[in-house]
Amino acid sequence: MNPAHICIARHGETDWNIAGILQGWIDVPLNAQGRQQAAAMAREFAAAGFSAVWSSPLIRARETAEIVAAALGLPAPACHDGLKERHFGAIQGIPKVELADLNPLLLQQILRRNPAAHFEEGETMDEFADRVLGGLMDMGARLAGQRVLLITHGWTMDVITRHLENLPRNAILNMKRKNGESLWLAASGQAIRPRPC
């Protein structure tokens, strides 16, 4: 069975991105810049030959996907719960400037995007990575042979990047995906592998 060829892209900008607030599972809509970024993504992907657009169910990803799908003349996006952002637990919605006083060690881990950071009432790294990779393999099995765009989140893309580069789940990448940045992969029900654009 042919794998699905999936382009993974980070959602457009939100006001909380600008304010330095961890969004996690909290629904925050795109701002005007985020909507412009989504329109720019649609132009960038105009010749990619996508048959469908998928997204995380969180509004910032879903709104980005809706803008792109409409511009490309594709059906409304389908959503997959497995591709949501990491659940950051009790600190979701807290600005990083406040976190500097509340828990400076955790803030340093967040700023380094350390996957081993412990989020009280949130997901562990293994729970998060298992969910994301399982979601991609589910999409690979369901969308065999198709070219699909998936709109998701920064920490989610970190999990995928580590997997594609054969890095440990706790590896610090020393990078942060920009809003609208993308990567390609090939996914089946059994494996997720790199794929060049």
DRENGUDREN-553159 format. One record per residue (C-alpha): x, y, z; residue number from 1. Coordinates in nm, 4 decimals. Layout:
BEGIN
+----------+----------+----------+-----+
!       xx !       yy !       zz ! num !
+----------+----------+----------+-----+
!        X !        Y !        Z ! NUM !
...
+----------+----------+----------+-----+
***
This chain:
BEGIN
+----------+----------+----------+-----+
!       xx !       yy !       zz ! num !
+----------+----------+----------+-----+
!   0.0000 !   0.0000 !   0.0000 !   1 !
!   0.1359 !   0.3423 !  -0.0940 !   2 !
!   0.2021 !   0.5817 !   0.1944 !   3 !
!   0.0270 !   0.9137 !   0.2307 !   4 !
!   0.2502 !   1.2091 !   0.1480 !   5 !
!   0.1791 !   1.4655 !   0.4177 !   6 !
!   0.2984 !   1.8232 !   0.4404 !   7 !
!   0.2927 !   1.9341 !   0.8047 !   8 !
!   0.2653 !   2.3093 !   0.8641 !   9 !
!   0.2423 !   2.5225 !   1.1766 !  10 !
!  -0.0726 !   2.7318 !   1.2174 !  11 !
!  -0.0807 !   3.1091 !   1.1675 !  12 !
!  -0.0023 !   3.3597 !   1.4397 !  13 !
!  -0.2269 !   3.4366 !   1.7383 !  14 !
!  -0.2201 !   3.7232 !   1.9854 !  15 !
!  -0.1037 !   3.4757 !   2.2505 !  16 !
!   0.1975 !   3.3856 !   2.0342 !  17 !
!   0.2918 !   3.7536 !   2.0418 !  18 !
!   0.2251 !   3.7851 !   2.4156 !  19 !
!   0.4309 !   3.4764 !   2.5028 !  20 !
!   0.1450 !   3.2745 !   2.6530 !  21 !
!   0.1451 !   2.8942 !   2.6353 !  22 !
!  -0.1755 !   2.8045 !   2.4540 !  23 !
!  -0.1753 !   2.4251 !   2.4789 !  24 !
!  -0.5337 !   2.3058 !   2.4427 !  25 !
!  -0.6882 !   2.6500 !   2.4999 !  26 !
!  -0.8672 !   2.7777 !   2.1909 !  27 !
!  -0.7189 !   3.1068 !   2.0696 !  28 !
!  -0.8161 !   3.2399 !   1.7236 !  29 !
!  -0.5767 !   3.3711 !   1.4616 !  30 !
!  -0.4973 !   3.7406 !   1.4600 !  31 !
!  -0.4866 !   3.9500 !   1.1412 !  32 !
!  -0.1237 !   3.8557 !   1.0778 !  33 !
!  -0.2117 !   3.4875 !   1.1249 !  34 !
!  -0.4859 !   3.5107 !   0.8637 !  35 !
!  -0.2406 !   3.6764 !   0.6232 !  36 !
!   0.0087 !   3.3962 !   0.6909 !  37 !
!  -0.2621 !   3.1387 !   0.6103 !  38 !
!  -0.3374 !   3.3152 !   0.2811 !  39 !
!   0.0362 !   3.3179 !   0.2025 !  40 !
!   0.0533 !   2.9432 !   0.2745 !  41 !
!  -0.2291 !   2.8858 !   0.0275 !  42 !
!  -0.0342 !   3.0717 !  -0.2410 !  43 !
!   0.2817 !   2.8765 !  -0.1567 !  44 !
!   0.0981 !   2.5437 !  -0.1820 !  45 !
!  -0.1088 !   2.6293 !  -0.4923 !  46 !
!   0.0833 !   2.3825 !  -0.7109 !  47 !
!   0.1380 !   2.1122 !  -0.4455 !  48 !
!  -0.1473 !   1.8944 !  -0.5710 !  49 !
!  -0.3145 !   1.8384 !  -0.2336 !  50 !
!  -0.6341 !   1.6334 !  -0.2379 !  51 !
!  -0.7340 !   1.7383 !   0.1139 !  52 !
!  -0.6477 !   1.9588 !   0.4101 !  53 !
!  -0.6478 !   1.8238 !   0.7647 !  54 !
!  -0.5862 !   1.9967 !   1.0942 !  55 !
!  -0.5692 !   1.9788 !   1.4679 !  56 !
!  -0.9173 !   2.0545 !   1.6076 !  57 !
!  -0.7864 !   2.3599 !   1.7970 !  58 !
!  -0.9247 !   2.6802 !   1.6455 !  59 !
!  -0.5898 !   2.8379 !   1.5504 !  60 !
!  -0.5018 !   2.5334 !   1.3402 !  61 !
!  -0.8549 !   2.4786 !   1.2119 !  62 !
!  -0.8945 !   2.8424 !   1.1047 !  63 !
!  -0.5605 !   2.8302 !   0.9214 !  64 !
!  -0.6686 !   2.5083 !   0.7488 !  65 !
!  -1.0065 !   2.6541 !   0.6523 !  66 !
!  -0.8429 !   2.9582 !   0.4893 !  67 !
!  -0.5986 !   2.7405 !   0.2936 !  68 !
!  -0.8613 !   2.4854 !   0.1881 !  69 !
!  -1.0987 !   2.7558 !   0.0644 !  70 !
!  -0.8218 !   2.9279 !  -0.1327 !  71 !
!  -0.7193 !   2.5969 !  -0.2942 !  72 !
!  -1.0784 !   2.4998 !  -0.3765 !  73 !
!  -1.0657 !   2.1938 !  -0.1500 !  74 !
!  -1.3357 !   2.0595 !   0.0849 !  75 !
!  -1.3585 !   2.1857 !   0.4422 !  76 !
!  -1.0724 !   2.0440 !   0.6516 !  77 !
!  -1.1048 !   1.7218 !   0.8476 !  78 !
!  -0.9726 !   1.7267 !   1.2054 !  79 !
!  -0.7651 !   1.4697 !   1.3948 !  80 !
!  -0.7457 !   1.4868 !   1.7754 !  81 !
!  -0.4091 !   1.3125 !   1.7715 !  82 !
!  -0.2414 !   1.6159 !   1.6152 !  83 !
!  -0.3314 !   1.8696 !   1.8853 !  84 !
!  -0.0674 !   2.0677 !   2.0692 !  85 !
!   0.0835 !   1.9263 !   2.3887 !  86 !
!  -0.1391 !   1.9701 !   2.6935 !  87 !
!   0.0592 !   2.2034 !   2.9193 !  88 !
!  -0.1656 !   2.1436 !   3.2206 !  89 !
!  -0.1906 !   2.3998 !   3.4977 !  90 !
!   0.0251 !   2.6626 !   3.3244 !  91 !
!  -0.1848 !   2.6897 !   3.0078 !  92 !
!  -0.2907 !   3.0516 !   2.9688 !  93 !
!  -0.0191 !   3.1910 !   3.1977 !  94 !
!   0.2107 !   3.4504 !   3.0371 !  95 !
!   0.5791 !   3.3602 !   3.0423 !  96 !
!   0.6568 !   3.6832 !   3.2283 !  97 !
!   0.4387 !   3.5583 !   3.5172 !  98 !
!   0.5890 !   3.2107 !   3.4945 !  99 !
!   0.9308 !   3.3709 !   3.5510 ! 100 !
!   0.8173 !   3.4410 !   3.9091 ! 101 !
!   0.6028 !   3.1312 !   3.9618 ! 102 !
!   0.8435 !   2.8669 !   3.8310 ! 103 !
!   1.1657 !   3.0027 !   3.6754 ! 104 !
!   1.3121 !   2.6544 !   3.6211 ! 105 !
!   1.0095 !   2.5442 !   3.4206 ! 106 !
!   1.0214 !   2.8678 !   3.2217 ! 107 !
!   1.3839 !   2.7978 !   3.1256 ! 108 !
!   1.2833 !   2.4484 !   3.0107 ! 109 !
!   0.9983 !   2.5959 !   2.8044 ! 110 !
!   1.2225 !   2.8591 !   2.6458 ! 111 !
!   1.4650 !   2.5808 !   2.5469 ! 112 !
!   1.1625 !   2.3737 !   2.4324 ! 113 !
!   1.2887 !   2.0929 !   2.6541 ! 114 !
!   1.0589 !   1.7950 !   2.5876 ! 115 !
!   1.1396 !   1.6514 !   2.9318 ! 116 !
!   0.9695 !   1.9449 !   3.1065 ! 117 !
!   0.7063 !   1.8292 !   3.3564 ! 118 !
!   0.3682 !   1.9993 !   3.3227 ! 119 !
!   0.1473 !   1.9474 !   3.6279 ! 120 !
!  -0.1946 !   1.8179 !   3.5158 ! 121 !
!  -0.0603 !   1.8029 !   3.1585 ! 122 !
!   0.0739 !   1.5353 !   2.9251 ! 123 !
!   0.4023 !   1.3564 !   2.9740 ! 124 !
!   0.6404 !   1.3555 !   2.6789 ! 125 !
!   0.5681 !   0.9886 !   2.6079 ! 126 !
!   0.1909 !   1.0408 !   2.6210 ! 127 !
!   0.2234 !   1.3363 !   2.3850 ! 128 !
!   0.4629 !   1.1687 !   2.1390 ! 129 !
!   0.2593 !   0.8448 !   2.1326 ! 130 !
!  -0.0544 !   1.0458 !   2.0543 ! 131 !
!   0.1073 !   1.2507 !   1.7758 ! 132 !
!   0.2863 !   0.9614 !   1.6041 ! 133 !
!  -0.0194 !   0.7387 !   1.6395 ! 134 !
!  -0.2300 !   1.0114 !   1.4791 ! 135 !
!   0.0074 !   1.0381 !   1.1843 ! 136 !
!   0.0082 !   0.6619 !   1.1277 ! 137 !
!  -0.3720 !   0.6625 !   1.1468 ! 138 !
!  -0.3790 !   0.9337 !   0.8801 ! 139 !
!  -0.1264 !   0.7359 !   0.6739 ! 140 !
!  -0.3485 !   0.4277 !   0.6834 ! 141 !
!  -0.6645 !   0.6218 !   0.5967 ! 142 !
!  -0.5149 !   0.8422 !   0.3248 ! 143 !
!  -0.2885 !   0.5943 !   0.1442 ! 144 !
!  -0.1453 !   0.7353 !  -0.1788 ! 145 !
!  -0.2836 !   1.0865 !  -0.1252 ! 146 !
!  -0.1010 !   1.4197 !  -0.0918 ! 147 !
!  -0.2398 !   1.5988 !   0.2099 ! 148 !
!  -0.1719 !   1.9195 !   0.4005 ! 149 !
!  -0.1916 !   1.8980 !   0.7801 ! 150 !
!  -0.2018 !   2.2131 !   0.9931 ! 151 !
!  -0.0748 !   2.1591 !   1.3463 ! 152 !
!   0.1404 !   2.3135 !   1.6238 ! 153 !
!   0.4985 !   2.3917 !   1.7206 ! 154 !
!   0.5608 !   2.1332 !   1.9920 ! 155 !
!   0.3759 !   1.8761 !   1.7797 ! 156 !
!   0.6166 !   1.9475 !   1.4937 ! 157 !
!   0.9067 !   1.9047 !   1.7370 ! 158 !
!   0.7887 !   1.5478 !   1.8108 ! 159 !
!   0.7667 !   1.4753 !   1.4382 ! 160 !
!   1.1082 !   1.6282 !   1.3685 ! 161 !
!   1.2773 !   1.4148 !   1.6359 ! 162 !
!   1.1128 !   1.1034 !   1.4950 ! 163 !
!   1.2162 !   1.1810 !   1.1361 ! 164 !
!   1.5751 !   1.2526 !   1.2446 ! 165 !
!   1.5963 !   0.9393 !   1.4648 ! 166 !
!   1.6591 !   1.1491 !   1.7742 ! 167 !
!   1.5570 !   1.0523 !   2.1285 ! 168 !
!   1.2212 !   1.1850 !   2.2429 ! 169 !
!   1.3959 !   1.3977 !   2.5053 ! 170 !
!   1.6405 !   1.5617 !   2.2595 ! 171 !
!   1.6415 !   1.9426 !   2.2624 ! 172 !
!   1.6261 !   2.0662 !   1.9028 ! 173 !
!   1.7530 !   2.4237 !   1.9544 ! 174 !
!   1.5004 !   2.5458 !   1.6999 ! 175 !
!   1.1448 !   2.6724 !   1.6888 ! 176 !
!   0.9175 !   2.6360 !   1.3881 ! 177 !
!   0.7851 !   2.9681 !   1.2637 ! 178 !
!   0.4157 !   3.0220 !   1.1981 ! 179 !
!   0.3525 !   2.8792 !   0.8501 ! 180 !
!   0.6763 !   2.6766 !   0.8386 ! 181 !
!   0.6379 !   2.3254 !   0.6955 ! 182 !
!   0.7995 !   1.9849 !   0.6511 ! 183 !
!   0.7111 !   1.6789 !   0.4429 ! 184 !
!   0.6873 !   1.3133 !   0.5396 ! 185 !
!   0.5506 !   0.9837 !   0.4142 ! 186 !
!   0.3192 !   0.7979 !   0.6524 ! 187 !
!   0.1611 !   0.4542 !   0.6452 ! 188 !
!  -0.0189 !   0.2603 !   0.9140 ! 189 !
!   0.3172 !   0.1155 !   1.0219 ! 190 !
!   0.5803 !   0.3856 !   0.9719 ! 191 !
!   0.6564 !   0.7562 !   0.9356 ! 192 !
!   0.9521 !   0.8462 !   0.7170 ! 193 !
!   1.1116 !   1.1641 !   0.5772 ! 194 !
!   1.0037 !   1.2750 !   0.2344 ! 195 !
!   1.1636 !   1.5565 !   0.0326 ! 196 !
!   0.9351 !   1.8282 !  -0.1052 ! 197 !
+----------+----------+----------+-----+
***
